[in-house]
Amino acid sequence: MTSQTNLFNASRLQGIITYPITPFSANGEVDIKTLSVLIDQLINSGSHAIAPLGSTGESAYLNDEEWTEVAQASIKAVNKRLPVIVGVSDLTTQNAVKRAKIAEKAGADAVMVLPVSYWKLTPDEIFNHYAKIADAVSLPIMVYNNPATSGIDMSPELIVQLFKSIDNVTMVKESTGDIQRMHKIRLLANNELPFYNGSNPLALEAFAAGATGWCTAASNIISQWPLKLYQAIQNNDIDLARELFYKQLPLLEFILKGGLPTTIKAGLKLKGLPVGEPRKPLQALDEAGNKKLQTLLQTLETFS
């Protein structure tokens, strides 16, 4: 497997990693121009890395041509100003490898691999899935554990085995919302495996547990709040961090329960950047949801 000598330095991936939505035009096509505008906004507002084509980016709802277009356009829009981590997920190892190669050729700094399954995969099948991707590209790999969307729940033991056995595997995003898993990953990996929180309502606890960063879609609509929380943690100002977290928690819970593509797209529209509706079968946020979201955003603005 690939030597780590020339791999992207995972230590650069600290702080707030933002997952942009994938904008669609009125006729349902990918809107690359608006995507570029959004990425500029995310960079200018302080995000530390950009991660297109995750769950928030509706990766599962894009065909191969659209996926490639979004990956290439996102990397081009970032233009090396920040690290770019491209989400790679597919039912088949073959297509996941194909997408990882596309991301590498386009200039991605890393790939985030979420194993997805129709049939329940064994630990050996999951391991081999990652090993095949690692053999195919020289990019570092972020292991992504999100059973709510993938149907696969990787144990801390398996995640650490991937890290110790596959050179390209250099980091993990944990999204189960189980803080004990984060502690266990740190223990099993002797604090050598950087982990990133993928559960918005767990952000404060995750940083307290030693998370290297927070992977979030919230920065699309409340960019300064996650950033200020991270800065407070860095300054060891726990009282301020706690205050900042609990003020934004109602919105974090709302966007999670309402579905990230649905709520984030509604939030961007409320803030003056129409990005289209989520792709069917996902539905746009209803009237009551929009009113609730607007109230939550306005409440945070009064604290600013």
Protein Blocks (a to p, Z undefined) as FASTA:
>chain_A
ZZfklgccfklmgcjdddddddddfkopacfklmmmmmmmmmmnopabdcehilknommm
pcfklmmmmmmmmmmmnnomaccddddddfbfklmmmmmmmmmmnopabdcdddddfbdc
dfklmmmmmmmmmmmpmcdcdddddfklnopacdfklmmmmmmmmmklnbdcdfkhpakl
mmmmmmmnnopaccddfbfklmmmmmmnopabdcdfklmmmmmlmmmmmmmmmnopaklm
mmmmmmmmmmmmmmmmnopklmmmmmmmmnopagbjaddfbdcddfklmmmmmmmmmmmm
mmZZ
